[in-house]
Amino acid sequence: MVLNYIWIAFFLIAFVVASGKLLLAGDTQVFTDIINASFASAKTGFEISIGLTGILSLWLGIMKIGEKGGVVQAFARIASPVFSKLFPDLPKDHPATGSIFMNFSANLLGLDNAATPMGLQAMKQLQELNTKKEEASNAMIMFLCINASGLTLIPITIMMYRAQLGAANPSDVFLPIMLATFTSTLVAILAVCFKQRINILQRNLLLFFGGAILFIGGVFYLFHLMSQEQVSLYSTLFANTLLFTIICGFIVSGIRKKINVYDAFIEGAKEGFHTAITIIPYLVAILVAVGIFRASGAMDFLIDGVRWTVASLGLNTDFVEALPTILMKPLSGSGARGMMLDAMNTYGADSFVGRLSSIVQGACDTTFYVVALYYGSVGIKNTRYTVPCALLADLAGAIAAIIIAYLFFS
């Protein structure tokens, strides 16, 4: 229901802003731009879905082997002490727990191509437990809000972009991104725990968050001792080696269980193909709304209003130039990436704006895309409080990114 109102709001705001530009400024091109943007966004939504077909078929095929080979259940047992607290409605050692664990792990390592299929598999398994098939369950909301909060440990792609654009030390945003995304993920968990009345002070959760803080500190210290080239080399090598090890481990587990791994792969791959086709209308719907909102000039109007307000209060406005990335991030991943690259090209990779844009890019995820993709794959129409909690996490990540950027680079 919330997504329905937001979708309608995008169109109505775009119409009001475009009408104002036509009547008051004589901009005769604005409605043409909007229509062109709607066509381009619809094409993009279709191409993303088709592009996911091969990846989904591959990874859901591998996941099916792992499921029949018992590996997914093993991951579920590993994650059970923490996940049983965050997902109290999940039965003990349910396969969904293993899929969620693998999705989170892939996201932490920046393996988007692997994380998405695993996440879609988790949503399918959660839907099997859901008694109200068109309404998001508590477990779905927790899973999706954590996903939408960013959940990145090694932002290798952002560091590579910074290196390509001439940053003196491309990895200088590593710790700020880690701190900002940890903030957004923590806020997402706390917000959903509050809504679902989950006690955050439970021993297992406290140990988990304490361990996460120590682990993040250790990774930062290790990377701090390395050069940028070493950081890029070892992080990429570790992530891809781990990924291929998982694939081989799943196949070996299938052989040990004496299952036909080829038939299991084909069975999962067919499910991946069906899922990719299912999500097309949901992606087209949200991407068209976002494209129209941008093309109407509503985004520029919003940014100019924030700049004027901040200046009127006598506050520092350095962060305002990074607002396009901040505001675009929940709406469009490719749009936010384009805004980040534009900021670095315009102001310099080592400028305050360039660094802040990089931090924001890694601090949170594309909420509306994630909601449309994951819920659309299982036919969820009532998202309940998913979007408000996810956007609250995005806001926390953005605010943390701004504060951290001032602390580190101002």
Buried (B, 14 or more C-beta within 10 A) or exposed (E): EBBEEBBEEBBEBBBEBBEBBBEEEEBEEBBEBBEEBBEBBBEBBBEBBEEBBBBBBBBBBBBBBBBBBBBBBBBBEEBBEBBBBBBBBBEEBBBBBBBBBBBBBBBBBBBBBBBBBBBBBBBBBBBEBBEEEEBBBBBBBBBBBBBBBBBBBBBBBBBBBBBEBEBEBBBBBBBBBBBBBBBBBBBBBBBBBEBBEBEBEBEBBEEBBEEBEEEBEEBEEEBEEBEBEEBBEBBBEEBEEBBEEBBEBBBBBBEEBEBEBEEBBBBBBBBBBBBBEBBBBBBBBBBBBBBBBBBBBBBEBBBEEBBEEBEEEEEEBBBBBBBBBBBBBBBBBEBBBBBBBBBBEEBBBBBBBBBBBBBBBBBBBBBBBBBBBBBBBBEBEBBBBBBBBBBBBBBBBBBBBBBBBBEBBE
